[in-house]
């Protein structure tokens, strides 16, 4: 009778272990897949951010090169919306990385550092762009004379030297942030594979051990 009860208890333990193991495997798999998916979305958002910056820069160049006052002010009026698109792209990236962290993974220090640098570079580029546009506003407020041409040439030089260099700094930092995010996504994928392998081996080992015990007492 004693052996029978031991067999029953061990059988219950086997079933409980199998059930808990399957639930654990499913939870780990789902969490890690969510993290990996969110980092994939974050990478996509960085691509969108780069696209929005290109559109903003193109508009600034058009504003400088146009010889039509109405066209200049039309482009100028469209820039706040384009700037908002840039900010929204950054917010989507931050939201994606926060979603990844919410399921159990802390934000990587490298990611936070690079994101801060990118934001600083973008802010510096926007300030420089505004300086260029202010020069052009002076140009359109001036009479169509040599002074107006001088101001336009000054804006072109400022765009090429200061604004251009700051834009290049933004693209360099975006590339670095993209490399960091891609590296983290790869690490998450490796963690998923490693964790699932360890848990699977552990559950198989426990099941085999309990099975041997059943046979021994039987």
N, CA and C atoms as a LAMMPS dump frame, in Angstrom:
ITEM: TIMESTEP
0
ITEM: NUMBER OF ATOMS
654
ITEM: BOX BOUNDS ff ff ff
-5.0000000000000000e+02 5.0000000000000000e+02
-5.0000000000000000e+02 5.0000000000000000e+02
-5.0000000000000000e+02 5.0000000000000000e+02
ITEM: ATOMS id mol type element x y z
1 1 1 N 0.83 -1.207 0
2 1 2 C 0 0 0
3 1 3 C 0.863 1.254 0
4 2 1 N 1.975 1.164 0.785
5 2 2 C 2.868 2.315 0.878
6 2 3 C 3.494 2.63 -0.476
7 3 1 N 3.91 1.541 -1.174
8 3 2 C 4.535 1.728 -2.475
9 3 3 C 3.529 2.323 -3.455
10 4 1 N 2.278 1.874 -3.359
11 4 2 C 1.256 2.392 -4.258
12 4 3 C 1.062 3.886 -4.065
13 5 1 N 1.02 4.312 -2.792
14 5 2 C 0.857 5.743 -2.515
15 5 3 C 2.06 6.549 -3.02
16 6 1 N 3.237 5.983 -2.874
17 6 2 C 4.435 6.669 -3.377
18 6 3 C 4.336 6.827 -4.889
19 7 1 N 3.872 5.797 -5.555
20 7 2 C 3.72 5.844 -7.007
21 7 3 C 2.713 6.918 -7.413
22 8 1 N 1.618 7.006 -6.639
23 8 2 C 0.593 8.01 -6.933
24 8 3 C 1.154 9.416 -6.763
25 9 1 N 1.893 9.608 -5.654
26 9 2 C 2.483 10.935 -5.385
27 9 3 C 3.464 11.318 -6.489
28 10 1 N 4.305 10.367 -6.876
29 10 2 C 5.299 10.65 -7.917
30 10 3 C 4.609 10.952 -9.242
31 11 1 N 3.555 10.218 -9.528
32 11 2 C 2.812 10.476 -10.761
33 11 3 C 2.217 11.879 -10.767
34 12 1 N 1.684 12.264 -9.599
35 12 2 C 1.13 13.62 -9.49
36 12 3 C 2.23 14.662 -9.683
37 13 1 N 3.401 14.386 -9.086
38 13 2 C 4.528 15.311 -9.245
39 13 3 C 4.966 15.412 -10.696
40 14 1 N 4.954 14.292 -11.408
41 14 2 C 5.32 14.303 -12.826
42 14 3 C 4.341 15.172 -13.623
43 15 1 N 3.04 14.977 -13.367
44 15 2 C 2.049 15.762 -14.091
45 15 3 C 2.149 17.245 -13.741
46 16 1 N 2.348 17.525 -12.429
47 16 2 C 2.468 18.921 -12.008
48 16 3 C 3.717 19.559 -12.604
49 17 1 N 4.812 18.806 -12.59
50 17 2 C 6.05 19.328 -13.166
51 17 3 C 5.916 19.582 -14.652
52 18 1 N 5.249 18.668 -15.346
53 18 2 C 5.031 18.857 -16.779
54 18 3 C 4.167 20.063 -17.069
55 19 1 N 3.111 20.231 -16.263
56 19 2 C 2.216 21.376 -16.455
57 19 3 C 2.931 22.691 -16.186
58 20 1 N 3.644 22.756 -15.046
59 20 2 C 4.388 23.967 -14.713
60 20 3 C 5.482 24.253 -15.745
61 21 1 N 6.119 23.196 -16.196
62 21 2 C 7.164 23.367 -17.19
63 21 3 C 6.634 23.935 -18.489
64 22 1 N 5.498 23.399 -18.933
65 22 2 C 4.916 23.892 -20.186
66 22 3 C 4.482 25.344 -20.042
67 23 1 N 3.879 25.704 -18.883
68 23 2 C 3.465 27.087 -18.656
69 23 3 C 4.673 28.007 -18.631
70 24 1 N 5.749 27.553 -17.99
71 24 2 C 6.968 28.366 -17.918
72 24 3 C 7.568 28.584 -19.297
73 25 1 N 7.618 27.506 -20.082
74 25 2 C 8.173 27.616 -21.433
75 25 3 C 7.351 28.569 -22.3
76 26 1 N 6.027 28.469 -22.196
77 26 2 C 5.157 29.339 -22.986
78 26 3 C 5.353 30.796 -22.583
79 27 1 N 5.429 31.057 -21.26
80 27 2 C 5.579 32.434 -20.785
81 27 3 C 6.913 33.028 -21.224
82 28 1 N 7.986 32.243 -21.057
83 28 2 C 9.307 32.729 -21.453
84 28 3 C 9.349 32.997 -22.95
85 29 1 N 8.799 32.08 -23.718
86 29 2 C 8.799 32.236 -25.174
87 29 3 C 8.018 33.486 -25.591
88 30 1 N 6.847 33.693 -24.987
89 30 2 C 6.031 34.851 -25.337
90 30 3 C 6.726 36.155 -24.951
91 31 1 N 7.287 36.221 -23.73
92 31 2 C 7.945 37.442 -23.277
93 31 3 C 9.129 37.813 -24.16
94 32 1 N 9.944 36.824 -24.466
95 32 2 C 11.129 37.105 -25.264
96 32 3 C 10.768 37.465 -26.699
97 33 1 N 9.714 36.849 -27.213
98 33 2 C 9.272 37.213 -28.563
99 33 3 C 8.754 38.644 -28.596
100 34 1 N 8.045 39.053 -27.533
101 34 2 C 7.549 40.428 -27.456
102 34 3 C 8.719 41.403 -27.426
103 35 1 N 9.721 41.098 -26.597
104 35 2 C 10.89 41.974 -26.505
105 35 3 C 11.566 42.091 -27.862
106 36 1 N 11.77 40.969 -28.5
107 36 2 C 12.443 40.966 -29.802
108 36 3 C 11.625 41.753 -30.83
109 37 1 N 10.314 41.572 -30.808
110 37 2 C 9.454 42.286 -31.752
111 37 3 C 9.504 43.784 -31.508
112 38 1 N 9.512 44.2 -30.236
113 38 2 C 9.544 45.623 -29.925
114 38 3 C 10.844 46.258 -30.384
115 39 1 N 11.95 45.556 -30.231
116 39 2 C 13.215 46.108 -30.7
117 39 3 C 13.246 46.166 -32.227
118 40 1 N 12.565 45.248 -32.887
119 40 2 C 12.454 45.321 -34.342
120 40 3 C 11.666 46.562 -34.742
121 41 1 N 10.589 46.845 -34.011
122 41 2 C 9.805 48.054 -34.265
123 41 3 C 10.634 49.302 -33.985
124 42 1 N 11.452 49.247 -32.943
125 42 2 C 12.301 50.385 -32.611
126 42 3 C 13.265 50.678 -33.754
127 43 1 N 13.817 49.639 -34.34
128 43 2 C 14.721 49.824 -35.481
129 43 3 C 13.985 50.465 -36.65
130 44 1 N 12.756 50.026 -36.886
131 44 2 C 11.941 50.618 -37.949
132 44 3 C 11.68 52.087 -37.68
133 45 1 N 11.413 52.433 -36.419
134 45 2 C 11.155 53.823 -36.05
135 45 3 C 12.379 54.701 -36.287
136 46 1 N 13.566 54.15 -36.094
137 46 2 C 14.788 54.914 -36.384
138 46 3 C 14.887 55.219 -37.875
139 47 1 N 14.467 54.267 -38.693
140 47 2 C 14.44 54.515 -40.127
141 47 3 C 13.46 55.625 -40.478
142 48 1 N 12.306 55.641 -39.82
143 48 2 C 11.334 56.706 -40.031
144 48 3 C 11.895 58.053 -39.585
145 49 1 N 12.61 58.052 -38.469
146 49 2 C 13.21 59.286 -37.965
147 49 3 C 14.184 59.858 -38.986
148 50 1 N 15.009 59.002 -39.557
149 50 2 C 15.967 59.452 -40.557
150 50 3 C 15.246 60.034 -41.772
151 51 1 N 14.149 59.402 -42.176
152 51 2 C 13.368 59.904 -43.295
153 51 3 C 12.761 61.279 -43.011
154 52 1 N 12.252 61.468 -41.797
155 52 2 C 11.668 62.762 -41.43
156 52 3 C 12.727 63.858 -41.411
157 53 1 N 13.922 63.529 -40.954
158 53 2 C 15.019 64.509 -40.943
159 53 3 C 15.421 64.896 -42.359
160 54 1 N 15.43 63.93 -43.262
161 54 2 C 15.757 64.228 -44.66
162 54 3 C 14.718 65.171 -45.258
163 55 1 N 13.435 64.923 -44.982
164 55 2 C 12.382 65.794 -45.499
165 55 3 C 12.504 67.204 -44.923
166 56 1 N 12.842 67.298 -43.649
167 56 2 C 13.006 68.612 -43.02
168 56 3 C 14.174 69.36 -43.671
169 57 1 N 15.297 68.678 -43.843
170 57 2 C 16.475 69.31 -44.436
171 57 3 C 16.195 69.737 -45.876
172 58 1 N 15.5 68.921 -46.629
173 58 2 C 15.161 69.266 -48.004
174 58 3 C 14.318 70.535 -48.06
175 59 1 N 13.384 70.664 -47.119
176 59 2 C 12.536 71.856 -47.08
177 59 3 C 13.352 73.105 -46.761
178 60 1 N 14.3 72.977 -45.859
179 60 2 C 15.156 74.122 -45.519
180 60 3 C 15.974 74.556 -46.736
181 61 1 N 16.515 73.592 -47.456
182 61 2 C 17.291 73.905 -48.659
183 61 3 C 16.415 74.602 -49.695
184 62 1 N 15.206 74.097 -49.879
185 62 2 C 14.285 74.734 -50.832
186 62 3 C 13.958 76.154 -50.412
187 63 1 N 13.815 76.383 -49.11
188 63 2 C 13.504 77.728 -48.616
189 63 3 C 14.642 78.702 -48.92
190 64 1 N 15.854 78.217 -48.876
191 64 2 C 17.009 79.079 -49.145
192 64 3 C 17.161 79.358 -50.637
193 65 1 N 16.868 78.369 -51.45
194 65 2 C 17.126 78.488 -52.877
195 65 3 C 15.992 79.142 -53.666
196 66 1 N 14.805 79.212 -53.082
197 66 2 C 13.696 79.784 -53.844
198 66 3 C 13.894 81.288 -54.071
199 67 1 N 13.451 81.74 -55.224
200 67 2 C 13.511 83.17 -55.55
201 67 3 C 12.135 83.812 -55.444
202 68 1 N 11.214 83.096 -54.828
203 68 2 C 9.856 83.594 -54.676
204 68 3 C 9.537 83.788 -53.2
205 69 1 N 9.16 84.982 -52.838
206 69 2 C 8.904 85.308 -51.427
207 69 3 C 7.746 84.486 -50.867
208 70 1 N 6.668 84.362 -51.628
209 70 2 C 5.505 83.607 -51.152
210 70 3 C 5.862 82.135 -50.949
211 71 1 N 6.657 81.597 -51.856
212 71 2 C 7.088 80.205 -51.729
213 71 3 C 7.929 80.016 -50.477
214 72 1 N 8.799 80.984 -50.201
215 72 2 C 9.64 80.897 -48.998
216 72 3 C 8.782 80.827 -47.751
217 73 1 N 7.8 81.707 -47.631
218 73 2 C 6.975 81.719 -46.426
219 73 3 C 6.036 80.512 -46.371
220 74 1 N 5.678 79.966 -47.521
221 74 2 C 4.87 78.745 -47.518
222 74 3 C 5.688 77.577 -46.959
223 75 1 N 6.934 77.494 -47.407
224 75 2 C 7.818 76.438 -46.893
225 75 3 C 8.082 76.652 -45.408
226 76 1 N 8.308 77.885 -45.034
227 76 2 C 8.578 78.212 -43.627
228 76 3 C 7.408 77.8 -42.738
229 77 1 N 6.186 78.007 -43.222
230 77 2 C 4.996 77.662 -42.442
231 77 3 C 4.831 76.151 -42.301
232 78 1 N 5.41 75.383 -43.23
233 78 2 C 5.268 73.923 -43.184
234 78 3 C 6.291 73.256 -42.26
235 79 1 N 7.321 73.976 -41.866
236 79 2 C 8.401 73.369 -41.091
237 79 3 C 7.997 72.932 -39.674
238 80 1 N 7.148 73.68 -38.956
239 80 2 C 6.75 73.196 -37.624
240 80 3 C 6.11 71.81 -37.657
241 81 1 N 5.293 71.533 -38.676
242 81 2 C 4.67 70.215 -38.786
243 81 3 C 5.723 69.151 -39.051
244 82 1 N 6.712 69.475 -39.88
245 82 2 C 7.793 68.52 -40.149
246 82 3 C 8.637 68.289 -38.906
247 83 1 N 8.848 69.34 -38.129
248 83 2 C 9.59 69.193 -36.871
249 83 3 C 8.808 68.299 -35.91
250 84 1 N 7.498 68.452 -35.907
251 84 2 C 6.661 67.608 -35.044
252 84 3 C 6.757 66.144 -35.465
253 85 1 N 6.852 65.895 -36.765
254 85 2 C 7.004 64.521 -37.245
255 85 3 C 8.317 63.91 -36.752
256 86 1 N 9.356 64.735 -36.706
257 86 2 C 10.644 64.272 -36.171
258 86 3 C 10.492 63.898 -34.7
259 87 1 N 9.843 64.781 -33.946
260 87 2 C 9.644 64.52 -32.511
261 87 3 C 8.793 63.268 -32.291
262 88 1 N 7.776 63.088 -33.12
263 88 2 C 6.912 61.915 -32.988
264 88 3 C 7.671 60.626 -33.286
265 89 1 N 8.579 60.679 -34.247
266 89 2 C 9.387 59.497 -34.561
267 89 3 C 10.266 59.118 -33.373
268 90 1 N 10.821 60.123 -32.69
269 90 2 C 11.626 59.857 -31.496
270 90 3 C 10.757 59.263 -30.396
271 91 1 N 9.559 59.835 -30.221
272 91 2 C 8.639 59.333 -29.189
273 91 3 C 8.235 57.888 -29.454
274 92 1 N 8.016 57.538 -30.717
275 92 2 C 7.656 56.155 -31.048
276 92 3 C 8.811 55.212 -30.726
277 93 1 N 10.017 55.654 -30.991
278 93 2 C 11.181 54.829 -30.679
279 93 3 C 11.292 54.611 -29.173
280 94 1 N 11.132 55.691 -28.399
281 94 2 C 11.198 55.579 -26.938
282 94 3 C 10.093 54.671 -26.422
283 95 1 N 8.88 54.805 -26.99
284 95 2 C 7.759 53.966 -26.57
285 95 3 C 8.027 52.5 -26.863
286 96 1 N 8.631 52.223 -28.015
287 96 2 C 8.929 50.835 -28.384
288 96 3 C 9.937 50.212 -27.431
289 97 1 N 10.974 50.963 -27.08
290 97 2 C 11.979 50.434 -26.163
291 97 3 C 11.416 50.309 -24.746
292 98 1 N 10.523 51.219 -24.36
293 98 2 C 9.881 51.104 -23.047
294 98 3 C 8.971 49.891 -22.986
295 99 1 N 8.283 49.598 -24.083
296 99 2 C 7.427 48.403 -24.132
297 99 3 C 8.264 47.141 -23.974
298 100 1 N 9.443 47.15 -24.569
299 100 2 C 10.333 45.996 -24.434
300 100 3 C 10.776 45.829 -22.994
301 101 1 N 11.057 46.948 -22.331
302 101 2 C 11.504 46.885 -20.943
303 101 3 C 10.373 46.465 -20.009
304 102 1 N 9.124 46.77 -20.389
305 102 2 C 7.992 46.501 -19.497
306 102 3 C 7.732 45.013 -19.302
307 103 1 N 8.281 44.171 -20.182
308 103 2 C 8.057 42.735 -20.036
309 103 3 C 9.248 42.029 -19.412
310 104 1 N 10.087 42.823 -18.721
311 104 2 C 11.11 42.182 -17.911
312 104 3 C 12.542 42.462 -18.259
313 105 1 N 12.799 43.278 -19.259
314 105 2 C 14.179 43.57 -19.629
315 105 3 C 14.453 45.05 -19.388
316 106 1 N 15.503 45.359 -18.653
317 106 2 C 15.857 46.739 -18.381
318 106 3 C 16.435 47.389 -19.63
319 107 1 N 16.189 48.706 -19.749
320 107 2 C 16.767 49.43 -20.869
321 107 3 C 18.284 49.388 -20.782
322 108 1 N 18.91 49.122 -21.897
323 108 2 C 20.358 49.018 -21.952
324 108 3 C 20.983 50.403 -21.783
325 109 1 N 22.054 50.488 -20.989
326 109 2 C 22.716 51.771 -20.738
327 109 3 C 23.272 52.358 -22.031
328 110 1 N 23.753 51.503 -22.926
329 110 2 C 24.268 51.984 -24.209
330 110 3 C 23.168 52.658 -25.017
331 111 1 N 21.99 52.066 -24.972
332 111 2 C 20.867 52.615 -25.713
333 111 3 C 20.461 53.982 -25.175
334 112 1 N 20.387 54.091 -23.859
335 112 2 C 20.02 55.363 -23.242
336 112 3 C 21.041 56.449 -23.556
337 113 1 N 22.32 56.083 -23.514
338 113 2 C 23.383 57.044 -23.791
339 113 3 C 23.318 57.531 -25.229
340 114 1 N 23.191 56.605 -26.169
341 114 2 C 23.143 56.976 -27.582
342 114 3 C 21.883 57.776 -27.914
343 115 1 N 20.761 57.413 -27.287
344 115 2 C 19.519 58.141 -27.526
345 115 3 C 19.652 59.59 -27.067
346 116 1 N 20.266 59.79 -25.913
347 116 2 C 20.474 61.145 -25.402
348 116 3 C 21.353 61.95 -26.348
349 117 1 N 22.404 61.328 -26.867
350 117 2 C 23.295 62.015 -27.802
351 117 3 C 22.546 62.39 -29.071
352 118 1 N 21.737 61.451 -29.592
353 118 2 C 20.956 61.722 -30.802
354 118 3 C 20.021 62.906 -30.587
355 119 1 N 19.343 62.941 -29.458
356 119 2 C 18.429 64.049 -29.165
357 119 3 C 19.172 65.375 -29.086
358 120 1 N 20.35 65.358 -28.489
359 120 2 C 21.154 66.578 -28.392
360 120 3 C 21.607 67.05 -29.776
361 121 1 N 22.016 66.104 -30.614
362 121 2 C 22.471 66.456 -31.963
363 121 3 C 21.32 67.006 -32.802
364 122 1 N 20.146 66.395 -32.666
365 122 2 C 18.98 66.884 -33.406
366 122 3 C 18.616 68.297 -32.951
367 123 1 N 18.654 68.536 -31.646
368 123 2 C 18.342 69.871 -31.119
369 123 3 C 19.315 70.906 -31.67
370 124 1 N 20.602 70.558 -31.71
371 124 2 C 21.614 71.478 -32.235
372 124 3 C 21.381 71.74 -33.722
373 125 1 N 21.004 70.697 -34.459
374 125 2 C 20.738 70.864 -35.891
375 125 3 C 19.527 71.765 -36.118
376 126 1 N 18.489 71.595 -35.331
377 126 2 C 17.299 72.418 -35.482
378 126 3 C 17.59 73.883 -35.2
379 127 1 N 18.404 74.142 -34.184
380 127 2 C 18.781 75.526 -33.865
381 127 3 C 19.546 76.142 -35.031
382 128 1 N 20.475 75.38 -35.593
383 128 2 C 21.251 75.865 -36.73
384 128 3 C 20.354 76.133 -37.937
385 129 1 N 19.387 75.251 -38.169
386 129 2 C 18.447 75.448 -39.282
387 129 3 C 17.641 76.727 -39.085
388 130 1 N 17.22 76.972 -37.858
389 130 2 C 16.47 78.189 -37.571
390 130 3 C 17.321 79.435 -37.81
391 131 1 N 18.598 79.364 -37.521
392 131 2 C 19.494 80.495 -37.776
393 131 3 C 19.568 80.798 -39.27
394 132 1 N 19.643 79.748 -40.07
395 132 2 C 19.662 79.925 -41.527
396 132 3 C 18.381 80.6 -42.006
397 133 1 N 17.255 80.121 -41.49
398 133 2 C 15.969 80.668 -41.919
399 133 3 C 15.796 82.121 -41.481
400 134 1 N 16.348 82.462 -40.343
401 134 2 C 16.297 83.853 -39.893
402 134 3 C 17.088 84.772 -40.824
403 135 1 N 18.211 84.264 -41.312
404 135 2 C 18.993 85.034 -42.29
405 135 3 C 18.175 85.252 -43.551
406 136 1 N 17.473 84.206 -43.981
407 136 2 C 16.658 84.319 -45.181
408 136 3 C 15.463 85.248 -44.972
409 137 1 N 14.924 85.278 -43.771
410 137 2 C 13.846 86.228 -43.493
411 137 3 C 14.345 87.654 -43.626
412 138 1 N 15.573 87.896 -43.174
413 138 2 C 16.172 89.226 -43.356
414 138 3 C 16.323 89.537 -44.839
415 139 1 N 16.658 88.495 -45.613
416 139 2 C 16.824 88.685 -47.056
417 139 3 C 15.529 89.141 -47.709
418 140 1 N 14.39 88.542 -47.3
419 140 2 C 13.124 88.901 -47.915
420 140 3 C 12.554 90.216 -47.376
421 141 1 N 13.061 90.644 -46.223
422 141 2 C 12.635 91.935 -45.689
423 141 3 C 13.442 93.075 -46.304
424 142 1 N 14.557 92.713 -46.938
425 142 2 C 15.395 93.72 -47.585
426 142 3 C 14.891 93.994 -49.001
427 143 1 N 15.295 95.123 -49.522
428 143 2 C 14.963 95.432 -50.913
429 143 3 C 15.753 94.491 -51.826
430 144 1 N 15.216 94.155 -53.014
431 144 2 C 15.913 93.244 -53.928
432 144 3 C 17.177 93.896 -54.508
433 145 1 N 18.158 94.002 -53.669
434 145 2 C 19.404 94.671 -54.046
435 145 3 C 20.579 93.751 -53.761
436 146 1 N 21.769 94.345 -53.773
437 146 2 C 22.992 93.602 -53.471
438 146 3 C 22.944 93.05 -52.056
439 147 1 N 22.338 93.793 -51.139
440 147 2 C 22.244 93.35 -49.745
441 147 3 C 21.423 92.059 -49.636
442 148 1 N 20.346 91.991 -50.383
443 148 2 C 19.508 90.789 -50.369
444 148 3 C 20.282 89.587 -50.897
445 149 1 N 21.043 89.786 -51.955
446 149 2 C 21.844 88.704 -52.507
447 149 3 C 22.927 88.27 -51.526
448 150 1 N 23.495 89.262 -50.842
449 150 2 C 24.549 88.953 -49.853
450 150 3 C 23.982 88.092 -48.73
451 151 1 N 22.785 88.405 -48.281
452 151 2 C 22.16 87.631 -47.207
453 151 3 C 21.847 86.203 -47.664
454 152 1 N 21.406 86.048 -48.906
455 152 2 C 21.129 84.707 -49.418
456 152 3 C 22.419 83.885 -49.507
457 153 1 N 23.484 84.516 -49.973
458 153 2 C 24.772 83.824 -50.035
459 153 3 C 25.266 83.46 -48.638
460 154 1 N 25.024 84.352 -47.688
461 154 2 C 25.417 84.076 -46.307
462 154 3 C 24.643 82.877 -45.766
463 155 1 N 23.358 82.81 -46.088
464 155 2 C 22.537 81.683 -45.648
465 155 3 C 23.042 80.383 -46.258
466 156 1 N 23.41 80.421 -47.525
467 156 2 C 23.941 79.235 -48.19
468 156 3 C 25.229 78.756 -47.535
469 157 1 N 26.105 79.708 -47.221
470 157 2 C 27.374 79.358 -46.582
471 157 3 C 27.141 78.775 -45.19
472 158 1 N 26.221 79.384 -44.459
473 158 2 C 25.909 78.895 -43.108
474 158 3 C 25.32 77.484 -43.176
475 159 1 N 24.45 77.261 -44.168
476 159 2 C 23.845 75.945 -44.34
477 159 3 C 24.909 74.9 -44.657
478 160 1 N 25.844 75.246 -45.52
479 160 2 C 26.866 74.294 -45.946
480 160 3 C 27.854 73.994 -44.822
481 161 1 N 28.217 75.001 -44.069
482 161 2 C 29.263 74.828 -43.063
483 161 3 C 28.709 74.387 -41.7
484 162 1 N 27.855 75.208 -41.116
485 162 2 C 27.374 74.915 -39.756
486 162 3 C 26.231 73.905 -39.753
487 163 1 N 25.158 74.224 -40.46
488 163 2 C 23.989 73.344 -40.46
489 163 3 C 24.315 71.987 -41.075
490 164 1 N 25.091 72.007 -42.152
491 164 2 C 25.463 70.756 -42.808
492 164 3 C 26.266 69.839 -41.908
493 165 1 N 27.228 70.417 -41.183
494 165 2 C 28.049 69.599 -40.287
495 165 3 C 27.225 69.035 -39.136
496 166 1 N 26.276 69.818 -38.659
497 166 2 C 25.415 69.342 -37.568
498 166 3 C 24.477 68.238 -38.061
499 167 1 N 24.026 68.344 -39.306
500 167 2 C 23.186 67.285 -39.874
501 167 3 C 23.983 65.99 -40.005
502 168 1 N 25.226 66.092 -40.435
503 168 2 C 26.07 64.909 -40.555
504 168 3 C 26.292 64.266 -39.184
505 169 1 N 26.425 65.096 -38.148
506 169 2 C 26.582 64.575 -36.789
507 169 3 C 25.356 63.78 -36.371
508 170 1 N 24.172 64.28 -36.761
509 170 2 C 22.925 63.565 -36.439
510 170 3 C 22.911 62.199 -37.111
511 171 1 N 23.258 62.156 -38.391
512 171 2 C 23.219 60.882 -39.121
513 171 3 C 24.221 59.883 -38.557
514 172 1 N 25.399 60.39 -38.148
515 172 2 C 26.409 59.499 -37.548
516 172 3 C 25.887 58.893 -36.25
517 173 1 N 25.275 59.727 -35.404
518 173 2 C 24.754 59.225 -34.129
519 173 3 C 23.562 58.303 -34.331
520 174 1 N 22.753 58.573 -35.347
521 174 2 C 21.633 57.678 -35.647
522 174 3 C 22.147 56.301 -36.061
523 175 1 N 23.212 56.292 -36.848
524 175 2 C 23.805 55.009 -37.251
525 175 3 C 24.315 54.245 -36.034
526 176 1 N 24.928 54.966 -35.101
527 176 2 C 25.445 54.325 -33.886
528 176 3 C 24.303 53.774 -33.039
529 177 1 N 23.231 54.556 -32.918
530 177 2 C 22.076 54.091 -32.145
531 177 3 C 21.451 52.867 -32.812
532 178 1 N 21.397 52.879 -34.133
533 178 2 C 20.856 51.74 -34.858
534 178 3 C 21.704 50.492 -34.618
535 179 1 N 23.019 50.663 -34.588
536 179 2 C 23.906 49.535 -34.313
537 179 3 C 23.676 48.986 -32.905
538 180 1 N 23.482 49.903 -31.948
539 180 2 C 23.232 49.48 -30.569
540 180 3 C 21.921 48.699 -30.473
541 181 1 N 20.866 49.234 -31.083
542 181 2 C 19.555 48.579 -31.031
543 181 3 C 19.606 47.215 -31.718
544 182 1 N 20.282 47.16 -32.877
545 182 2 C 20.406 45.89 -33.583
546 182 3 C 21.172 44.88 -32.735
547 183 1 N 22.205 45.352 -32.032
548 183 2 C 22.973 44.471 -31.16
549 183 3 C 22.141 43.947 -30.003
550 184 1 N 21.319 44.82 -29.419
551 184 2 C 20.452 44.408 -28.316
552 184 3 C 19.419 43.395 -28.793
553 185 1 N 18.84 43.639 -29.969
554 185 2 C 17.866 42.697 -30.522
555 185 3 C 18.508 41.333 -30.737
556 186 1 N 19.757 41.336 -31.214
557 186 2 C 20.467 40.066 -31.386
558 186 3 C 20.712 39.374 -30.062
559 187 1 N 21.067 40.162 -29.031
560 187 2 C 21.278 39.583 -27.697
561 187 3 C 19.995 38.975 -27.15
562 188 1 N 18.873 39.674 -27.395
563 188 2 C 17.577 39.163 -26.94
564 188 3 C 17.263 37.83 -27.61
565 189 1 N 17.565 37.757 -28.894
566 189 2 C 17.319 36.511 -29.623
567 189 3 C 18.17 35.374 -29.055
568 190 1 N 19.42 35.677 -28.751
569 190 2 C 20.3 34.658 -28.17
570 190 3 C 19.8 34.244 -26.785
571 191 1 N 19.357 35.236 -25.99
572 191 2 C 18.833 34.932 -24.658
573 191 3 C 17.609 34.033 -24.743
574 192 1 N 16.754 34.311 -25.738
575 192 2 C 15.551 33.497 -25.898
576 192 3 C 15.919 32.052 -26.168
577 193 1 N 16.843 31.856 -27.103
578 193 2 C 17.261 30.497 -27.451
579 193 3 C 17.915 29.802 -26.269
580 194 1 N 18.799 30.527 -25.575
581 194 2 C 19.525 29.94 -24.447
582 194 3 C 18.589 29.595 -23.291
583 195 1 N 17.695 30.511 -22.96
584 195 2 C 16.778 30.29 -21.836
585 195 3 C 15.837 29.126 -22.107
586 196 1 N 15.281 29.087 -23.306
587 196 2 C 14.38 27.989 -23.653
588 196 3 C 15.098 26.647 -23.634
589 197 1 N 16.357 26.637 -24.074
590 197 2 C 17.127 25.393 -24.074
591 197 3 C 17.361 24.904 -22.645
592 198 1 N 17.741 25.841 -21.759
593 198 2 C 18.023 25.472 -20.366
594 198 3 C 16.775 24.942 -19.677
595 199 1 N 15.652 25.656 -19.858
596 199 2 C 14.404 25.233 -19.21
597 199 3 C 13.948 23.88 -19.743
598 200 1 N 14.086 23.689 -21.037
599 200 2 C 13.69 22.405 -21.637
600 200 3 C 14.516 21.257 -21.075
601 201 1 N 15.828 21.452 -21.011
602 201 2 C 16.708 20.416 -20.471
603 201 3 C 16.366 20.124 -19.011
604 202 1 N 16.087 21.196 -18.252
605 202 2 C 15.76 21.034 -16.836
606 202 3 C 14.482 20.218 -16.66
607 203 1 N 13.456 20.523 -17.438
608 203 2 C 12.195 19.816 -17.3
609 203 3 C 12.321 18.36 -17.748
610 204 1 N 13.079 18.125 -18.804
611 204 2 C 13.291 16.755 -19.259
612 204 3 C 14.035 15.959 -18.197
613 205 1 N 15.036 16.585 -17.588
614 205 2 C 15.814 15.916 -16.541
615 205 3 C 14.941 15.541 -15.346
616 206 1 N 14.092 16.492 -14.94
617 206 2 C 13.201 16.236 -13.804
618 206 3 C 12.242 15.091 -14.141
619 207 1 N 11.685 15.117 -15.34
620 207 2 C 10.733 14.075 -15.737
621 207 3 C 11.399 12.697 -15.768
622 208 1 N 12.611 12.643 -16.327
623 208 2 C 13.323 11.369 -16.379
624 208 3 C 13.664 10.867 -14.982
625 209 1 N 14.075 11.79 -14.102
626 209 2 C 14.416 11.406 -12.731
627 209 3 C 13.213 10.822 -12.013
628 210 1 N 12.074 11.512 -12.147
629 210 2 C 10.866 11.009 -11.499
630 210 3 C 10.436 9.675 -12.111
631 211 1 N 10.63 9.537 -13.42
632 211 2 C 10.294 8.273 -14.057
633 211 3 C 11.132 7.12 -13.549
634 212 1 N 12.423 7.374 -13.355
635 212 2 C 13.326 6.342 -12.818
636 212 3 C 12.896 5.963 -11.413
637 213 1 N 12.498 6.959 -10.624
638 213 2 C 12.054 6.679 -9.243
639 213 3 C 10.814 5.792 -9.256
640 214 1 N 9.903 6.087 -10.176
641 214 2 C 8.671 5.287 -10.281
642 214 3 C 9.01 3.837 -10.579
643 215 1 N 9.926 3.647 -11.524
644 215 2 C 10.317 2.288 -11.882
645 215 3 C 11.039 1.584 -10.72
646 216 1 N 11.821 2.365 -9.97
647 216 2 C 12.566 1.783 -8.863
648 216 3 C 11.648 1.322 -7.748
649 217 1 N 10.642 2.112 -7.435
650 217 2 C 9.741 1.736 -6.336
651 217 3 C 8.677 0.754 -6.791
652 218 1 N 8.514 0.674 -8.146
653 218 2 C 7.493 -0.24 -8.656
654 218 3 C 7.982 -1.662 -8.61
